[in-house]
Amino acid sequence: MRVLLASRNAKKLAELRRIVAAEQLDGIEIIGLDEVPDFPEAPETGATFEDNAVAKAVDAAAATGLPSIADDSGIAVDALNGMPGVLSARWSGKHGDDQANLDLVLNQLGDTPDERRGAAFVCALALVVPGAEPVVLRGEWRGTLLRAQHGTNGFGYDPIFVPEGETRTSAELSPAEKDADSHRGRAIRLLVPHLRALG
Amino acid sequence: MRVLLASRNAKKLAELRRIVAAEQLDGIEIIGLDEVPDFPEAPETGATFEDNAVAKAVDAAAATGLPSIADDSGIAVDALNGMPGVLSARWSGKHGDDQANLDLVLNQLGDTPDERRGAAFVCALALVVPGAEPVVLRGEWRGTLLRAQHGTNGFGYDPIFVPEGETRTSAELSPAEKDADSHRGRAIRLLVPHLRALG
């Protein structure tokens, strides 16, 4: 069965496919928005990750008739009262400019002492099967923010985020190490039983 | 009696002097940090407006022996979970660049619908008299944020802030109108009885 991930982000698509493969969900083929012609994309204006994920998955299921997964994720920085949050991808005002977004958080936290540099990566995942109620799941990954970036794996705020129990940033972890612990890995694993029920 | 306002901001100094004059606190002369040679300035690293105001006033009173007032103020934007908050003056990463800070908030709120554009200006004021416990006061001024700037009075985020009950931004109000309602005006009026007790 084809399941649509309502995203054009190749890294998110690869991440979901890796986990689906590892879970031996052999009946499930994950496709991305690039394989859906003329998909009408709506802006993300929700106040929460969950609102955005559900809205995207509902739109995708309505447009395609396919079971559709959408995620919204970002980083919640304690010293910024949980922001950038839903604005993580456009925190600097430039949508998708990872370096500008990361630099702005580093500058905003400039004077913040180590004990107040906590943060969490958060991922909300929604699965919408046409005709059924949305399933919404949430994964969190706690850590602390460095004062400079390290590592080149991952994306977004990975180069400044050191997960709890780690000494490396999440941009220094291998993809497999990241999948095992990350917010998105946690949320996707919560999704697995729901995908298995489709297959 | 000389009372030190622990600030180099000429507009804040003028604002406090106007209100002191209006309240006929004739025994009180407000001086600013520019009149205090070699004042050791510490970075503002507190988690709250109150923490920063008290820290500044304590430093000022210790350095000069004068009754010392310090303020910390900023804007708390609902859709940013109360940020920029204590980072209002350096939200863009550039300390004191009002235009960059305001532009960043406008960009961050770009997609945010009208009903979620609420905000409050907040001012914490501390008065530290050598040998006495600090007095800490707080004024708030609720309003909503526009999508573009209007007006040239005031400073900081004034050009995008429309106070409750107003149709103009706080940068379109006269200084007297602003004093009458503003967060800083409210906090300073709460301070007046404490200043009167000194004089």
Interface residues (C-beta under 8 A of the other chain):
Chain A: P43 E44 T45 A47 A79 L80 N81 G82 M83 G85 L87 R90 W91 S92 G93 D103 L104 N107 Q108 G110 D111 T112 P113 R116
Chain B: P43 E44 T45 A47 A79 L80 N81 G82 M83 G85 L87 R90 W91 S92 G93 D103 L104 N107 Q108 G110 D111 T112 P113 R116
